[in-house]
Amino acid sequence: MHIVSNDGARTNLSSVCETLPGQTVLVLQGGGALGSYQCGVYQALHEANIEPDWIVGTSIGAINASLIAGNARDDRLPRLREFWKRVEQKPAWPFAGLSALMQSNMSYWSTMSNGIAGFFQPNPLAQFGLQFPIGAEKAGFYSTAPLEQTLNDLVDFSILNRKKPRLTVGCACVSTSEMRYFDSRECELGVKHILASGALPPAFPPVRIDGALYWDGGILSNTPTEVVFDDNPRRNSLVFAVNMWNPTGAEPTTLADVFNRQKDIQYSSRISTHITKQQQTHRLRHIISELAERLTEEERKSDVVKELAAYGCRTQMHVVRLLAPQIADENHTKDVDFSPSGIRQRWEAGYADTMDMLLRTPWVGDFDPLAGVIVHDKIAALPEAAE
């Protein structure tokens, strides 16, 4: 797999690091094969000498995040390329004359039947029927034992647990339906945590950690930005939120469109609504801080005022939203499109989109002092902030 670098753009990035408004955070959605877009995003940051202080990932986002956090800086891109090379799916039936749609469908059914080398393989026990008691930790149509081996080959967990960068992966607790974020700042992370974050049911079985079973965090929150906004203590941040599922789209006119749009809606995880609520919440935090400063020194000494003022916060978070584009002939099977062409196109799109943002540095400028969360979209020339 050959990924093209833009040497011309790179020469104009020498001063970008000097503009960073705080810690750099990389938030990576789940999305299967769409995750190669995230690799292009990281490549652009890497070439601009911007290394994330904190990476938050779910599902394939957790896998990519572990490959970054679990390797020395110079090894990160080679490890990402090696992982995506291992999971490439060559055309199942490369017959001339087949339409792109037909080849896509045949590749999809080949993947469903045979799995993906280095990632997952059919679970023979699942063939005994839905009611067969195969056990909680094997209850999936596939086994992710190949992925466990791949991660052990490519991720150095001793480096990962140095906490530079900090790594957080999202999982869904099977028994409580609650989101659980495993954070290298709070505990030592291992391969099981990464596997659990990507254990999407019913395809993959849950993973047991400390006695509890966990599924893919994407079934509860596929865009885990809330863990950044709710961090304690909060810090001024530049957050690259990498989205693979489009929250907006045209009305479906075919059943194929329905399947495609349904996945986009489900896995975009109401990200726009979440961001809007965070903008409102953080604006109120700024207002509280502003009001507290207008009180007299004697009033601020009051225990009641101290308690109320503690809800205030002056931190400012710039959120750069990147969205993977739809590539030619894309349909609802896009998240299992591990074809060399699909991987390459998405990787290059992530690289180009991030380079564009880095060259524009939209987080530089004068902003509403009461705005705690300021959003910059790749398609917008100006940031948006809550009123």
NORZI-V998538 format. One record per backbone hydrogen bond with DSSP energy under -0.5 kcal/mol. CO is the residue of the C=O (numbers start at 1). NH is the residue of the N-H. E is the energy in kcal/mol with one decimal. If there is no record, write none. Layout:
co=CO nh=NH e=E
co=CO nh=NH e=E
//
This chain:
co=1 nh=3 e=-0.6
co=2 nh=4 e=-0.5
co=5 nh=7 e=-1.0
co=6 nh=10 e=-2.1
co=7 nh=11 e=-1.5
co=9 nh=12 e=-1.5
co=10 nh=13 e=-1.7
co=13 nh=16 e=-1.4
co=13 nh=17 e=-0.5
co=15 nh=18 e=-0.8
co=16 nh=19 e=-2.2
co=17 nh=20 e=-1.0
co=23 nh=25 e=-0.5
co=23 nh=238 e=-2.9
co=24 nh=53 e=-2.5
co=24 nh=54 e=-1.5
co=25 nh=27 e=-0.5
co=25 nh=240 e=-3.3
co=26 nh=28 e=-0.5
co=26 nh=56 e=-2.9
co=27 nh=29 e=-0.5
co=27 nh=242 e=-2.9
co=28 nh=58 e=-1.6
co=31 nh=34 e=-2.1
co=32 nh=35 e=-2.3
co=33 nh=36 e=-1.5
co=34 nh=37 e=-2.0
co=35 nh=38 e=-0.8
co=35 nh=39 e=-0.9
co=36 nh=40 e=-1.3
co=37 nh=41 e=-1.6
co=38 nh=42 e=-2.5
co=39 nh=43 e=-2.5
co=40 nh=44 e=-2.0
co=41 nh=45 e=-2.0
co=42 nh=46 e=-3.1
co=43 nh=47 e=-2.5
co=44 nh=48 e=-1.3
co=45 nh=50 e=-3.0
co=46 nh=49 e=-1.6
co=49 nh=51 e=-0.7
co=50 nh=52 e=-0.5
co=53 nh=166 e=-2.4
co=54 nh=26 e=-2.4
co=55 nh=168 e=-2.4
co=56 nh=28 e=-3.1
co=57 nh=170 e=-1.9
co=58 nh=61 e=-2.3
co=59 nh=62 e=-0.6
co=59 nh=63 e=-1.9
co=60 nh=64 e=-2.8
co=61 nh=65 e=-2.2
co=62 nh=66 e=-2.3
co=63 nh=67 e=-1.8
co=64 nh=68 e=-1.5
co=65 nh=69 e=-3.2
co=66 nh=70 e=-2.1
co=68 nh=71 e=-1.1
co=70 nh=156 e=-2.9
co=72 nh=75 e=-1.8
co=72 nh=76 e=-0.9
co=73 nh=76 e=-1.0
co=73 nh=77 e=-0.5
co=75 nh=79 e=-2.2
co=76 nh=80 e=-2.3
co=77 nh=81 e=-2.7
co=78 nh=82 e=-2.3
co=79 nh=83 e=-2.5
co=80 nh=84 e=-2.3
co=81 nh=85 e=-1.9
co=82 nh=86 e=-2.2
co=83 nh=87 e=-1.5
co=85 nh=88 e=-0.9
co=88 nh=90 e=-0.6
co=91 nh=94 e=-0.5
co=93 nh=95 e=-2.7
co=95 nh=98 e=-1.2
co=99 nh=103 e=-2.5
co=100 nh=104 e=-2.3
co=101 nh=105 e=-2.4
co=102 nh=106 e=-2.5
co=103 nh=107 e=-2.4
co=104 nh=108 e=-2.3
co=105 nh=109 e=-2.2
co=106 nh=110 e=-1.8
co=107 nh=111 e=-2.3
co=108 nh=112 e=-2.5
co=109 nh=113 e=-1.7
co=110 nh=114 e=-2.9
co=111 nh=115 e=-2.6
co=116 nh=119 e=-2.4
co=116 nh=120 e=-1.6
co=119 nh=147 e=-1.4
co=120 nh=116 e=-2.1
co=121 nh=143 e=-3.3
co=122 nh=124 e=-0.8
co=123 nh=126 e=-1.6
co=124 nh=127 e=-1.3
co=125 nh=128 e=-1.6
co=126 nh=129 e=-1.2
co=129 nh=132 e=-1.3
co=132 nh=134 e=-1.7
co=135 nh=138 e=-1.7
co=136 nh=139 e=-0.9
co=136 nh=206 e=-0.6
co=138 nh=140 e=-2.1
co=141 nh=123 e=-2.6
co=142 nh=205 e=-0.6
co=143 nh=121 e=-2.1
co=144 nh=148 e=-2.1
co=145 nh=149 e=-2.0
co=146 nh=150 e=-2.3
co=147 nh=151 e=-2.9
co=148 nh=152 e=-2.1
co=149 nh=153 e=-1.8
co=150 nh=154 e=-1.9
co=151 nh=155 e=-2.6
co=155 nh=157 e=-0.9
co=156 nh=159 e=-0.7
co=156 nh=160 e=-2.2
co=157 nh=161 e=-1.9
co=159 nh=162 e=-1.9
co=160 nh=163 e=-1.4
co=165 nh=164 e=-0.5
co=166 nh=55 e=-2.8
co=167 nh=184 e=-3.0
co=168 nh=57 e=-2.6
co=169 nh=182 e=-2.4
co=170 nh=217 e=-1.1
co=171 nh=173 e=-0.5
co=171 nh=180 e=-3.2
co=172 nh=215 e=-3.0
co=173 nh=177 e=-2.0
co=178 nh=173 e=-2.9
co=180 nh=171 e=-2.4
co=180 nh=182 e=-0.6
co=181 nh=183 e=-0.6
co=182 nh=169 e=-2.4
co=183 nh=186 e=-1.6
co=183 nh=187 e=-2.4
co=190 nh=193 e=-0.8
co=190 nh=194 e=-1.1
co=191 nh=195 e=-2.4
co=192 nh=196 e=-2.6
co=193 nh=197 e=-1.7
co=194 nh=198 e=-1.0
co=195 nh=198 e=-0.6
co=196 nh=199 e=-1.5
co=197 nh=59 e=-0.6
co=197 nh=217 e=-0.7
co=198 nh=200 e=-1.9
co=199 nh=201 e=-0.5
co=199 nh=216 e=-2.0
co=200 nh=204 e=-2.8
co=202 nh=141 e=-1.9
co=203 nh=142 e=-2.6
co=207 nh=214 e=-2.0
co=209 nh=212 e=-2.0
co=212 nh=209 e=-3.1
co=213 nh=174 e=-2.4
co=214 nh=207 e=-2.3
co=215 nh=172 e=-2.6
co=216 nh=219 e=-1.6
co=217 nh=220 e=-1.7
co=217 nh=221 e=-2.9
co=222 nh=30 e=-0.9
co=223 nh=225 e=-2.5
co=224 nh=227 e=-0.7
co=225 nh=228 e=-1.4
co=225 nh=229 e=-1.8
co=226 nh=230 e=-2.3
co=228 nh=231 e=-1.1
co=236 nh=23 e=-2.1
co=237 nh=239 e=-0.5
co=237 nh=318 e=-2.8
co=238 nh=25 e=-2.6
co=238 nh=240 e=-0.6
co=239 nh=241 e=-0.9
co=239 nh=320 e=-3.3
co=240 nh=27 e=-2.8
co=240 nh=242 e=-0.8
co=241 nh=243 e=-0.7
co=241 nh=322 e=-2.4
co=242 nh=29 e=-1.5
co=243 nh=324 e=-2.7
co=245 nh=247 e=-0.5
co=254 nh=258 e=-1.9
co=255 nh=259 e=-2.2
co=256 nh=260 e=-2.1
co=257 nh=261 e=-3.0
co=258 nh=262 e=-2.6
co=259 nh=263 e=-1.7
co=260 nh=264 e=-1.9
co=261 nh=265 e=-2.6
co=262 nh=266 e=-2.5
co=263 nh=267 e=-2.7
co=264 nh=268 e=-1.6
co=265 nh=269 e=-0.5
co=265 nh=270 e=-0.5
co=266 nh=269 e=-0.6
co=268 nh=271 e=-1.3
co=270 nh=274 e=-2.4
co=271 nh=275 e=-2.5
co=272 nh=276 e=-2.2
co=273 nh=277 e=-2.2
co=274 nh=278 e=-2.2
co=275 nh=279 e=-2.5
co=276 nh=280 e=-2.1
co=277 nh=281 e=-2.6
co=278 nh=282 e=-2.7
co=279 nh=283 e=-1.8
co=280 nh=284 e=-1.9
co=281 nh=285 e=-1.7
co=282 nh=286 e=-1.9
co=283 nh=287 e=-2.4
co=284 nh=288 e=-2.5
co=285 nh=289 e=-2.0
co=285 nh=313 e=-1.2
co=286 nh=290 e=-2.4
co=287 nh=291 e=-2.8
co=288 nh=292 e=-2.5
co=289 nh=293 e=-1.7
co=290 nh=294 e=-0.8
co=291 nh=294 e=-0.8
co=292 nh=295 e=-1.2
co=296 nh=300 e=-2.0
co=297 nh=301 e=-0.7
co=298 nh=301 e=-0.7
co=299 nh=302 e=-1.3
co=302 nh=306 e=-2.6
co=303 nh=307 e=-2.1
co=304 nh=308 e=-2.3
co=305 nh=309 e=-3.3
co=306 nh=310 e=-1.3
co=308 nh=311 e=-1.6
co=309 nh=312 e=-1.9
co=316 nh=237 e=-1.7
co=316 nh=318 e=-0.5
co=317 nh=319 e=-0.6
co=317 nh=374 e=-2.7
co=318 nh=239 e=-3.4
co=318 nh=320 e=-0.6
co=319 nh=321 e=-0.8
co=319 nh=376 e=-3.2
co=320 nh=241 e=-2.2
co=320 nh=322 e=-0.7
co=321 nh=378 e=-1.4
co=322 nh=243 e=-3.2
co=325 nh=327 e=-0.5
co=327 nh=330 e=-1.6
co=331 nh=334 e=-1.9
co=333 nh=336 e=-2.1
co=334 nh=337 e=-1.4
co=335 nh=33 e=-3.0
co=336 nh=338 e=-1.6
co=338 nh=89 e=-2.9
co=339 nh=343 e=-2.6
co=340 nh=344 e=-2.4
co=341 nh=345 e=-2.7
co=342 nh=346 e=-2.1
co=343 nh=347 e=-2.4
co=344 nh=348 e=-2.7
co=345 nh=349 e=-1.9
co=346 nh=350 e=-2.4
co=347 nh=351 e=-2.1
co=348 nh=352 e=-2.5
co=349 nh=353 e=-2.7
co=350 nh=354 e=-1.9
co=351 nh=355 e=-2.5
co=352 nh=356 e=-2.1
co=353 nh=357 e=-1.8
co=354 nh=358 e=-2.8
co=355 nh=359 e=-2.3
co=356 nh=360 e=-1.4
co=357 nh=361 e=-1.8
co=361 nh=364 e=-1.9
co=363 nh=365 e=-0.5
co=368 nh=371 e=-2.0
co=370 nh=372 e=-0.7
co=372 nh=317 e=-3.4
co=373 nh=386 e=-0.5
co=374 nh=319 e=-3.2
co=375 nh=384 e=-2.2
co=376 nh=321 e=-2.7
co=377 nh=380 e=-1.3
co=384 nh=375 e=-2.3
//
